[in-house]
Every structure is written in structure tokens, then in C-alpha cells.
Amino acid sequence: MSVVVLISGRGSNMQALLEAGIPVSAVISNIAGAAGLAVAARRGVATGVVEHRRFATREAFDAALAAEIDRHAPRLVALAGFLRVLTPAFVAHYAGRLVNIHPSLLPEFPGLDTHGRALAAGVKRHGCTVHFVTAELDHGPIIAQASVPVLPGDTPATLAARVLQQEHQLYPRAIRWFLDDELVIEGDKVRVKGNHAQMVASDRA
């Protein structure tokens, strides 16, 4: 039932998973000083570091990272602000059990600077997406999404803060569905058994 979480920074989504009671067996970072490692350690969760700068190629780094993950034999690997593009071999190794949360309503705004790009595009709603990871960046089957209104006067920072609140609720919910065997992958789409809403719309300012 365990989950290994990969982080690169403060790990706020990782912390949300812990607070929601998700069974996290280890938190691993590619940055030795990532603040989230200390958060996990204080909660008694095993931590590890595989620094990408120590490896000559992405393939070598990913192989070392996979070896560290596999020591914990996780059922699921969850990316939580893990700022590395993963190789196809790594993604294939964890096919069907590697998930990510992205700060946009995919397929809109894959990649970085999602909040600034959303404001520049003039969209009326923005949000976050939990999806299975595939070799194509930010294009895997969507598990769940949450949206918020874009308000007059929003900046990338204010919009990001509102989206992050939704991330902290959505990610634990989606991972719990996975662990409870409630997700059904049908081609490039994901269905949840039962009457669970896969899109959550918040009107909170």
C-alpha cells in the first residue's frame, strides 16, 4: 500500500499527503537541501537524496533514482514538485503507478510558468490536474482536476496560492482512489468507480 514521494523543494503537496493519512514510506529528493526532507523526517518518514548533479547523464540519474525508490517497494510513486524531466525508460519502469500533480487544467499550459501564462491568455478559470505520467511531458491520462476562478487583479502569485489550496485537497483524494483500486484506465482516459466527482470547481475568491 505504500507510496514513495519525489520532491525538489518545500514539498507542500507531500505534506498534504501526510496530513491526509496517505501511507508514505519514503520521500526522496534530487536536492540535498530540499526543505520537504526535514518535514518528512519530523514525521518519522524515511528520506533519501539522489542528487542529479552527480550524474553525467539523465539516464544514469534516473537509474540511480529508480534503485533508491525500489528499495521501498512502493505500490505508487507520486511526483510532488519534482523538477526533473524523466526519461522514457524510467517512466516505463513505473508505468501505471507513477502520478503527478500539475498546476494547470491540462491539456492547457503544460510545462512551467502556468499561472503567468494563464493570466496572459485571459482564461476565466484555472486550476490543477492529477494525471498518470507518460513519456510525453504533462500529457498522461487525467485522473482528476480542480478549478478556481481567475479574478480581476490576479497576479501569478495570488492565482498560484488559490490553486495550491486545491492541489492540497485534490492530490490526496486521487491517490486514495488509486490505493483503493477505484481507478480504471480505459485507453487514454481514467474512470473512477462509483459516484466520485473527477472535476471539482471552487468559486472561492
N, C-alpha and C positions, 0 to 999 in steps of 0.2 A: 504493500500500500504506500510505500514511501515516495517522496518527491525530493529531487535534488534541484536547487535553485541556483541559477547563474546570474551574477551581478557584476557591475563595473563601478558602482558608486555608492550612494547612500542606501539604496535598497528599500525604498519606501513600499514598493509593491511586495517585496519579500516580507517585510514587517507585517503588512496587511494579511498575508497568507498565514503567518504565525499567529497573529491575533485572532484569526478566524478558525484556528484549530486544525489547519491543514497539516498532515503528518510530514514535516520536512526533516529529512535525515541528514542533510548537509547543505551548506551554502558555499559555493566556490566562486572565486573572482579571478579575473585576469590582471587585477591591480592590487598590489600588496597592501596599500594604504586605504582601500575602499572602506568607507565608514560603515557600510552594512555588515561587514565581517564582525565588527565589535558588537553590533546589535544582536546578531545571531549568537555569538559566543555568550553574551549575557543571559540569553535564554536557554543555554545549555545545548545548543545545536552545534554539531561538528562543522568546522570551517576548513577551507583549503584554498591555496593560491597556486595558479599556473600562469606565470607572467608571460604574456605573448612576446614581449621584447627579448626574451631569452632564446627565441627560436628563429631560425633563418627563413623559414617558410610558413605560410598559413597551414599547410598540410602537416608539418611537424608539430605545430602548436595544437592543432585540432586532435591529432593522435594522442598527445600527452594529456590534453583535457579529457578526452574520452576515457583514457585509462584511469584518471582520477575519479571521474564520475562513476565508472563501472565498479570501483571498489565498494560503492554503497549499494549496488544492485537496485537502482530505483525503478519503480514502475513508470514514472513520468519525469521528464526533465523540463523545467519551466524557466524561460528567459525572463528576467525582471530588470530591465535596464542594462542588458549585457551588450556592450557596444563593440561587437565584433561581427563581421560578416563570416558566416560559417561555410565551410567547403561542402560540396555535394556529397563527399564520402561521409563526413560527419553527420549530415542530415539523413542520409540513407541508413546509417547505423542506428538511428533513433526514430526511424520512420513510424508515424502513427503514435508516437509517445514523446514528441517534442513540441511544446507550445510556447507562444509569445503573446505579449500584450503590446499593442501599438497605439500611439496617441493620435489616431485619426479614424474616421469611418471608412475603412478600406472598402473598395479599391482606391478611394480618394487619398491623395497625399502620402504615398509610400515614401520611405526614407526619412531624412532629417528635416528639422525646422517646420514641423507640421502645423504648428499654431500660427506662425507668421504667414505661411503660405495660405492657410485657410482664411485669414483676415484679408490678405491681398486678393484672394479670389472672390471675396464678398459673399461667401456661403452664409446661410441663415442658421444652420445647425452644424455642430462639430462634435467630436466625441472620441471614443476608443473602441478597439477591436481586439478580441482574443481569437487567435487562429492557430491552426496547426502549421508548423514550419515546413516549408519545402525549399528546394534548391533556388527557386526564384524569390528574391528578397520581397518580403511583405506581401506575398501572393498566395499563401496557403489557404485551405478550406476554413471558412469563418465559423467559429463556434458561437460567439455572442458579441453583441455590440451595445454600447450605451451612448446616448447623445445628450447634448446640452445646447441651449440657445446661444447664439452669438449676439452679444448685447452692444448697443451703441456705446462707443468709448472704450470698448475692449482693447487691451494690448495683448501681445503674445503671453505675457506673464499672468495677467488676470484670467485669460482663457485657459491657459495651462493649469492653473490652480483649480479651476472648476472641473476640468476634465479629469484631473488627478483624483479628485474625490470619487468620481465614478469608477475610475480604474480600481481603486481600493475595494470597491464593492463587487465589481464585475469579475475580477480575476479569481478570487476565492470561490465564487459561485460556479464558474466554468470548470475549475479544476475539481471541485467536488463532484460535478456531473461526471467527469472522466473517471474518477476513482470509484464512483458508484455504478459504473458500467451503464450510464444513461445516454452516452453519445453513440450515434450511428452515423458512420461515414458512407455516403452514397455518392460515388464519383467525386466531384469536387465540392460537394455540399455536405453539411453536417446537420443532422436532425437530433433533437433531444427527445427521449422517450417521455411520455406523459404530457402534462399541460404546462410546461415551463416556457416562459417568455424569453426568446433569444435576442430580442431588441428591447432595451429599456430606455425610455425617453424621460428626461428630467426637465422640468420647467423652472427649476430653482435658479435665481439670479446669483 
